[in-house]
């Protein structure tokens, strides 16, 4: 497993170099389902790069990835979950604030996860048998903090609509932050910079944080308190396990 | 003026070093007007450091600063406008995403502004007779971009309440970002990463961006379209001058 974990760190950094080397040249943007659901040639090319490296080294392994509907079920065999560019809108508009994510499962059990904030060159990785680190420095487990010394990461519309009580919860805290990327937001939860993250996201958006967060005392649940399904887009919260009861007073 | 501009760059970087050297030790947090209006010993000490350096070099100059009610009128003589830590909540909770800001006026005319994103070590400065640069690299003037390829920076509550139509405007764009600091948000406007910034802020929060933005084609107005008063807390927008008419269709 250690070799595989090492390999994952190598390919995610390589994918980061690939994106950085290409992003100042022409980026071709396409709309997927609507005007704000975008994909670029670099999302696709980066995913292809990651898959070709994985298939080259581990030809028996399977892939569940954002682009091109590659959907091997998470609980069958060895599965790599890939999000080549998380925060594609930030990538297109800002050239910043996006991440590459990889999660690795064997028979449905998360073995390790990686979130790479490309422009800040911060690699968050670990989970399973590995400590969770950022650029090699171990992150501490969740430490108790009251709501009134905390910030929440959220999806902007869910906050504005007080969806499931998110705004009610936010009012107990110092406020919300909206970064526009699940990867960089969930990394900030694990770094203690956000109390939790609330959004409407897909398995490739949460798989890495799910594995890493478990090791640090965080849990990933749907807003009505169920385990995520690793299959469809769901409204989720990524929060400290120790805060679940307190958070449930507001999130109904 | 060139010497003074050079001097401002030196003291803002020095203040950044000062904060970085102290922030991992004890930070004492006090509430100002309510539980989420916070100040720390480092806000105050950093302001004192800046003022003592200014008064040492330019004893005749005046100061308008966030802490301790130092409020020399902007339009009388030489005035340094100081925000020692902009984004104090981010500073306290995240240890990141805050800025130091300096603006310099002579008889009410902005001569230069500086926004220093301390943890990313990015110094945005210029305006007046100086080109606006980030770490010495000139920023281009505003380049036309349609709403549907843009992001807005906003105050979270103003967005959620559709205050003056902010949410209506946001719906024309790819979405909002909430960073919790005027300095880092307005720097992102000038870097082309956000189309505009909408918030409820004080003169020390906007003075630097006002001077720098003017040079790059941005304007700072109240939400009802008037010039800011450099005196009180106001709801403002910092937007491309060229987009004003289009934005006014939504911001009433």
Contacts between the chains, C-beta under 8 A, distances in Angstrom:
chain1	res1	chain2	res2	distance
A	35	B	148	5.4
A	36	B	148	7.5
A	36	B	174	5.0
A	36	B	175	6.6
A	38	B	174	7.8
A	89	B	151	7.1
A	89	B	174	5.0
A	89	B	175	6.7
A	90	B	151	7.7
A	92	B	149	7.3
A	93	B	149	6.5
A	93	B	150	6.5
A	93	B	151	5.2
A	93	B	174	6.3
A	93	B	193	6.7
A	94	B	151	7.1
A	94	B	188	7.4
A	94	B	193	4.0
A	94	B	194	7.8
A	95	B	193	7.5
A	96	B	193	6.6
A	120	B	120	7.6
A	148	B	35	5.4
A	148	B	36	7.5
A	149	B	92	7.4
A	149	B	93	6.5
A	150	B	93	6.5
A	151	B	89	7.1
A	151	B	90	7.7
A	151	B	93	5.2
A	151	B	94	7.1
A	151	B	180	7.2
A	156	B	156	7.9
A	156	B	159	6.7
A	156	B	170	7.8
A	156	B	175	6.2
A	156	B	176	4.9
A	156	B	178	7.1
A	159	B	156	6.6
A	159	B	160	6.1
A	160	B	159	6.2
A	160	B	160	3.9
A	160	B	167	6.6
A	167	B	160	6.6
A	170	B	156	7.7
A	174	B	36	4.9
A	174	B	38	7.8
A	174	B	89	5.0
A	174	B	93	6.3
A	175	B	36	6.6
A	175	B	89	6.8
A	175	B	156	6.1
A	175	B	178	8.0
A	175	B	180	6.4
A	176	B	156	4.9
A	176	B	178	6.1
A	177	B	178	5.5
A	177	B	179	6.7
A	177	B	180	5.6
A	178	B	156	7.1
A	178	B	175	8.0
A	178	B	176	6.0
A	178	B	177	5.5
A	178	B	178	4.0
A	179	B	177	6.7
A	179	B	179	7.8
A	180	B	151	7.2
A	180	B	175	6.4
A	180	B	177	5.6
A	188	B	94	7.4
A	193	B	93	6.7
A	193	B	94	4.0
A	193	B	95	7.5
A	193	B	96	6.5
A	194	B	94	7.8
